[in-house]
């Protein structure tokens, strides 16, 4: 099952006209597939966003905290503190978090998230330059791969410029590229 959370490390707001940083955020982002992402709130390192009827909260663009769709809510109860991107880089570019995934109905199952930093680059978007990090993230629930993907993510602005997700059941890769920010 591909989770939209892989796609999104998402956004935050204007430091200058058309540029986004920690002090604000855009209203929407549109990807080349037509996916429209609505930005709801940013509270420090946690972003809340909505896309295709799914509302999610992510910490540092790396770690899912919860999501809700169709009245069904699932929480991630992580064991211990979750490292931010700087801590992951300082630790050699890899991190692993373990915990439980708790749906509002159904069984709580063990969950593992692994992230690996693949590289860094600068991204020019309109009149702005962003430091972006390429991250591979794999999430397993009850031992089964739930999501596996690579994302090109600007941590200071919480923008996902591109993501590629592999469907664990079919092996099909879906790539989304940012087309527009408003």
C-alpha positions as CSV (number, residue, x, y, z in Angstrom):
1,X,0.0,0.0,0.0
2,X,1.5,3.3,-1.0
3,X,1.0,6.1,1.5
4,X,0.9,9.6,0.4
5,X,3.1,10.4,3.4
6,X,6.1,9.3,1.2
7,X,5.2,11.9,-1.3
8,X,5.2,14.6,1.2
9,X,7.7,16.1,3.3
10,X,5.7,19.1,2.2
11,X,5.9,22.9,2.7
12,X,6.2,26.0,4.7
13,X,6.1,29.7,4.1
14,X,7.4,32.8,2.5
15,X,10.8,34.3,3.4
16,X,10.6,36.5,0.3
17,X,8.0,36.8,-2.5
18,X,7.6,33.3,-3.9
19,X,10.1,31.8,-1.4
20,X,9.2,29.5,1.4
21,X,10.8,28.9,4.8
22,X,9.9,28.2,8.4
23,X,8.0,31.4,9.0
24,X,5.0,30.7,6.8
25,X,3.7,28.3,4.1
26,X,1.8,28.2,0.9
27,X,-1.8,27.2,0.6
28,X,-1.4,24.4,-2.1
29,X,1.2,22.5,-4.1
30,X,0.3,20.9,-7.4
31,X,2.2,17.9,-8.8
32,X,2.5,16.9,-12.4
33,X,0.0,14.0,-11.9
34,X,-2.7,16.5,-10.9
35,X,-2.3,15.7,-7.2
36,X,-3.3,18.8,-5.2
37,X,-1.8,19.1,-1.7
38,X,-3.4,21.4,0.8
39,X,-1.2,22.8,3.6
40,X,-3.1,23.1,6.8
41,X,-0.6,23.9,9.5
42,X,3.0,23.9,10.6
43,X,3.9,23.6,14.2
44,X,7.7,23.7,14.5
45,X,8.9,20.5,12.8
46,X,5.5,19.0,12.3
47,X,3.5,19.7,9.1
48,X,-0.2,18.9,8.7
49,X,-1.4,18.5,5.1
50,X,-4.3,17.0,3.1
51,X,-4.4,15.3,-0.3
52,X,-7.0,13.0,-1.9
53,X,-9.1,12.9,1.3
54,X,-6.1,11.9,3.5
55,X,-5.0,14.2,6.3
56,X,-1.5,13.5,7.6
57,X,0.9,14.9,10.1
58,X,4.7,14.4,9.5
59,X,7.6,15.2,11.7
60,X,10.7,16.6,9.9
61,X,9.4,15.2,6.6
62,X,10.7,11.9,7.7
63,X,8.4,10.4,10.3
64,X,4.6,9.9,10.0
65,X,2.8,10.8,13.2
66,X,-0.8,10.1,12.1
67,X,-3.2,10.1,9.3
68,X,-7.0,10.1,8.8
69,X,-9.2,9.2,5.9
70,X,-12.9,8.6,5.7
71,X,-13.3,8.9,9.5
72,X,-10.6,6.2,10.1
73,X,-7.6,7.5,12.0
74,X,-4.2,5.8,12.5
75,X,-1.5,6.9,14.9
76,X,2.2,6.0,15.0
77,X,3.4,5.5,18.5
78,X,7.2,5.7,18.1
79,X,9.6,4.3,20.8
80,X,11.8,7.1,22.0
81,X,12.6,10.4,20.3
82,X,12.7,10.7,16.5
83,X,15.9,12.2,15.1
84,X,15.6,15.3,12.9
85,X,17.3,15.4,9.5
86,X,20.5,17.0,10.9
87,X,20.8,14.2,13.5
88,X,20.3,11.6,10.7
89,X,23.1,13.2,8.6
90,X,25.4,13.4,11.7
91,X,24.8,9.7,12.4
92,X,26.2,8.7,8.9
93,X,23.0,9.3,6.9
94,X,20.9,6.4,8.2
95,X,18.2,6.2,10.9
96,X,15.7,3.7,12.0
97,X,12.6,4.2,14.2
98,X,10.5,1.4,15.8
99,X,7.1,1.6,17.3
100,X,3.5,0.7,16.8
101,X,0.9,1.7,14.3
102,X,-2.5,2.0,16.0
103,X,-5.6,2.3,14.0
104,X,-8.8,3.6,15.6
105,X,-10.3,0.2,14.8
106,X,-8.4,-3.0,14.2
107,X,-5.2,-4.4,15.7
108,X,-2.1,-2.4,16.7
109,X,0.9,-3.7,14.8
110,X,4.6,-3.2,15.1
111,X,6.0,-0.6,12.7
112,X,9.6,0.2,11.5
113,X,10.7,3.2,9.5
114,X,14.1,3.4,7.9
115,X,15.6,6.5,6.3
116,X,18.8,6.9,4.3
117,X,20.3,10.1,3.0
118,X,21.3,9.5,-0.7
119,X,22.7,13.0,-1.4
120,X,22.2,16.7,-1.3
121,X,21.8,19.4,-4.0
122,X,20.5,22.9,-4.7
123,X,17.1,23.3,-6.3
124,X,16.2,26.5,-8.1
125,X,12.5,27.2,-8.0
126,X,11.3,30.5,-9.5
127,X,13.5,33.2,-7.8
128,X,14.5,31.0,-4.9
129,X,17.2,28.5,-4.2
130,X,16.6,25.6,-1.8
131,X,19.0,23.1,-0.2
132,X,17.4,19.7,-1.0
133,X,18.2,16.3,0.4
134,X,17.5,13.1,-1.5
135,X,16.0,10.6,1.0
136,X,15.0,6.9,0.7
137,X,12.3,5.9,3.2
138,X,10.9,2.5,3.8
139,X,8.1,1.8,6.2
140,X,7.1,-1.7,7.3
141,X,4.0,-2.6,9.3
142,X,3.9,-6.0,10.9
143,X,6.9,-7.0,8.9
144,X,5.4,-6.1,5.5
145,X,6.6,-3.2,3.4
146,X,3.9,-0.6,3.5
147,X,5.8,2.1,1.6
148,X,9.1,2.4,-0.2
149,X,10.2,5.5,-1.9
150,X,12.8,8.2,-2.6
151,X,12.0,11.9,-2.1
152,X,13.8,15.1,-3.1
153,X,13.1,17.3,-0.1
154,X,14.0,20.8,1.0
155,X,14.0,20.5,4.8
156,X,14.1,24.2,5.7
157,X,10.9,24.9,3.6
158,X,9.4,21.4,4.0
159,X,8.9,21.1,0.3
160,X,8.9,17.8,-1.6
161,X,10.1,18.6,-5.1
162,X,9.9,15.0,-6.4
163,X,9.0,11.6,-5.0
164,X,9.1,8.1,-6.4
165,X,7.2,5.4,-4.7
166,X,7.3,1.7,-5.4
167,X,4.1,-0.2,-5.0
168,X,5.1,-3.1,-2.8
169,X,2.5,-5.5,-4.4
170,X,3.2,-4.8,-8.1
171,X,6.7,-3.2,-8.2
172,X,5.3,-0.3,-10.2
173,X,7.0,3.0,-9.6
174,X,5.0,6.2,-9.5
175,X,6.9,9.5,-9.7
176,X,5.4,12.8,-8.8
177,X,7.2,16.1,-9.6
178,X,6.2,19.5,-8.2
179,X,4.6,21.7,-10.8
180,X,3.2,24.7,-8.9
181,X,3.2,26.3,-5.5
182,X,0.5,28.8,-4.4
